[in-house]
Amino acid sequence: MSILLEALLIFALRVLGIALSTIATLMTVQGRKFYATAAGFVSTLVYVLAIGKVVANLSNVWNILAYCIGFAVGTLIGMMWDQRLALGFAEVRFICTNSSDALAEALRDAGFGVTELYGHGRENYVGIVEAIVPRKNVDEILRVARAVDENAIVTVTEARTVQRAYWKPNVRR
């Protein structure tokens, strides 16, 4: 096998292995045991194949570079896969100084289940609107909220476990 072709193979194996490893880690965090285990198995198999090629000829700098660059590119691709898959749930919180009732109503009209809370900020009373949505719906809920109150403080966090939540009828989970 030519030097460049071998380096390209190592690069491709490393990209695939790290991308799968990233997904396996995310699946582990989300408690998806089977998928985490399967992705971890394939990731490790690919790792062994790639590192075997590198270690067999440590004097070949192209293989070492391909291995390292494959790690970096694999990380990026794994993150892109995660964003594309958007598995799991997110808790979206809006803190509004004067439009929380209108925001809650607009989100309900759009089919989202929301909870309203009230608190006191540094200077004024604030309304807090919270919703738990599938991650695939985060952009949609943010779009609706921005149309009502573009100055609302927004936080989006991962909700690891969700039980007995309200989902709009046509929700993509």
Secondary structure as a PSIPRED ss2 file (coil, helix, strand):
# PSIPRED VFORMAT (PSIPRED V4.0)

   1 M C   1.000  0.000  0.000
   2 S C   1.000  0.000  0.000
   3 I H   0.000  1.000  0.000
   4 L H   0.000  1.000  0.000
   5 L H   0.000  1.000  0.000
   6 E H   0.000  1.000  0.000
   7 A H   0.000  1.000  0.000
   8 L H   0.000  1.000  0.000
   9 L H   0.000  1.000  0.000
  10 I H   0.000  1.000  0.000
  11 F H   0.000  1.000  0.000
  12 A H   0.000  1.000  0.000
  13 L H   0.000  1.000  0.000
  14 R H   0.000  1.000  0.000
  15 V H   0.000  1.000  0.000
  16 L H   0.000  1.000  0.000
  17 G H   0.000  1.000  0.000
  18 I H   0.000  1.000  0.000
  19 A H   0.000  1.000  0.000
  20 L H   0.000  1.000  0.000
  21 S H   0.000  1.000  0.000
  22 T H   0.000  1.000  0.000
  23 I H   0.000  1.000  0.000
  24 A H   0.000  1.000  0.000
  25 T H   0.000  1.000  0.000
  26 L H   0.000  1.000  0.000
  27 M H   0.000  1.000  0.000
  28 T H   0.000  1.000  0.000
  29 V H   0.000  1.000  0.000
  30 Q C   1.000  0.000  0.000
  31 G C   1.000  0.000  0.000
  32 R C   1.000  0.000  0.000
  33 K H   0.000  1.000  0.000
  34 F H   0.000  1.000  0.000
  35 Y H   0.000  1.000  0.000
  36 A H   0.000  1.000  0.000
  37 T H   0.000  1.000  0.000
  38 A H   0.000  1.000  0.000
  39 A H   0.000  1.000  0.000
  40 G H   0.000  1.000  0.000
  41 F H   0.000  1.000  0.000
  42 V H   0.000  1.000  0.000
  43 S H   0.000  1.000  0.000
  44 T H   0.000  1.000  0.000
  45 L H   0.000  1.000  0.000
  46 V H   0.000  1.000  0.000
  47 Y H   0.000  1.000  0.000
  48 V H   0.000  1.000  0.000
  49 L H   0.000  1.000  0.000
  50 A H   0.000  1.000  0.000
  51 I H   0.000  1.000  0.000
  52 G H   0.000  1.000  0.000
  53 K H   0.000  1.000  0.000
  54 V H   0.000  1.000  0.000
  55 V H   0.000  1.000  0.000
  56 A C   1.000  0.000  0.000
  57 N C   1.000  0.000  0.000
  58 L C   1.000  0.000  0.000
  59 S C   1.000  0.000  0.000
  60 N C   1.000  0.000  0.000
  61 V H   0.000  1.000  0.000
  62 W H   0.000  1.000  0.000
  63 N H   0.000  1.000  0.000
  64 I H   0.000  1.000  0.000
  65 L H   0.000  1.000  0.000
  66 A H   0.000  1.000  0.000
  67 Y H   0.000  1.000  0.000
  68 C H   0.000  1.000  0.000
  69 I H   0.000  1.000  0.000
  70 G H   0.000  1.000  0.000
  71 F H   0.000  1.000  0.000
  72 A H   0.000  1.000  0.000
  73 V H   0.000  1.000  0.000
  74 G H   0.000  1.000  0.000
  75 T H   0.000  1.000  0.000
  76 L H   0.000  1.000  0.000
  77 I H   0.000  1.000  0.000
  78 G H   0.000  1.000  0.000
  79 M H   0.000  1.000  0.000
  80 M H   0.000  1.000  0.000
  81 W H   0.000  1.000  0.000
  82 D H   0.000  1.000  0.000
  83 Q H   0.000  1.000  0.000
  84 R H   0.000  1.000  0.000
  85 L H   0.000  1.000  0.000
  86 A C   1.000  0.000  0.000
  87 L C   1.000  0.000  0.000
  88 G C   1.000  0.000  0.000
  89 F E   0.000  0.000  1.000
  90 A E   0.000  0.000  1.000
  91 E E   0.000  0.000  1.000
  92 V E   0.000  0.000  1.000
  93 R E   0.000  0.000  1.000
  94 F E   0.000  0.000  1.000
  95 I E   0.000  0.000  1.000
  96 C E   0.000  0.000  1.000
  97 T C   1.000  0.000  0.000
  98 N C   1.000  0.000  0.000
  99 S C   1.000  0.000  0.000
 100 S H   0.000  1.000  0.000
 101 D H   0.000  1.000  0.000
 102 A H   0.000  1.000  0.000
 103 L H   0.000  1.000  0.000
 104 A H   0.000  1.000  0.000
 105 E H   0.000  1.000  0.000
 106 A H   0.000  1.000  0.000
 107 L H   0.000  1.000  0.000
 108 R H   0.000  1.000  0.000
 109 D H   0.000  1.000  0.000
 110 A C   1.000  0.000  0.000
 111 G C   1.000  0.000  0.000
 112 F C   1.000  0.000  0.000
 113 G C   1.000  0.000  0.000
 114 V C   1.000  0.000  0.000
 115 T E   0.000  0.000  1.000
 116 E E   0.000  0.000  1.000
 117 L E   0.000  0.000  1.000
 118 Y E   0.000  0.000  1.000
 119 G E   0.000  0.000  1.000
 120 H E   0.000  0.000  1.000
 121 G C   1.000  0.000  0.000
 122 R C   1.000  0.000  0.000
 123 E C   1.000  0.000  0.000
 124 N C   1.000  0.000  0.000
 125 Y E   0.000  0.000  1.000
 126 V E   0.000  0.000  1.000
 127 G E   0.000  0.000  1.000
 128 I E   0.000  0.000  1.000
 129 V E   0.000  0.000  1.000
 130 E E   0.000  0.000  1.000
 131 A E   0.000  0.000  1.000
 132 I E   0.000  0.000  1.000
 133 V E   0.000  0.000  1.000
 134 P E   0.000  0.000  1.000
 135 R H   0.000  1.000  0.000
 136 K H   0.000  1.000  0.000
 137 N H   0.000  1.000  0.000
 138 V H   0.000  1.000  0.000
 139 D H   0.000  1.000  0.000
 140 E H   0.000  1.000  0.000
 141 I H   0.000  1.000  0.000
 142 L H   0.000  1.000  0.000
 143 R H   0.000  1.000  0.000
 144 V H   0.000  1.000  0.000
 145 A H   0.000  1.000  0.000
 146 R H   0.000  1.000  0.000
 147 A H   0.000  1.000  0.000
 148 V H   0.000  1.000  0.000
 149 D C   1.000  0.000  0.000
 150 E C   1.000  0.000  0.000
 151 N C   1.000  0.000  0.000
 152 A C   1.000  0.000  0.000
 153 I E   0.000  0.000  1.000
 154 V E   0.000  0.000  1.000
 155 T E   0.000  0.000  1.000
 156 V E   0.000  0.000  1.000
 157 T E   0.000  0.000  1.000
 158 E E   0.000  0.000  1.000
 159 A E   0.000  0.000  1.000
 160 R C   1.000  0.000  0.000
 161 T C   1.000  0.000  0.000
 162 V C   1.000  0.000  0.000
 163 Q C   1.000  0.000  0.000
 164 R C   1.000  0.000  0.000
 165 A C   1.000  0.000  0.000
 166 Y C   1.000  0.000  0.000
 167 W C   1.000  0.000  0.000
 168 K C   1.000  0.000  0.000
 169 P C   1.000  0.000  0.000
 170 N C   1.000  0.000  0.000
 171 V C   1.000  0.000  0.000
 172 R C   1.000  0.000  0.000
 173 R C   1.000  0.000  0.000
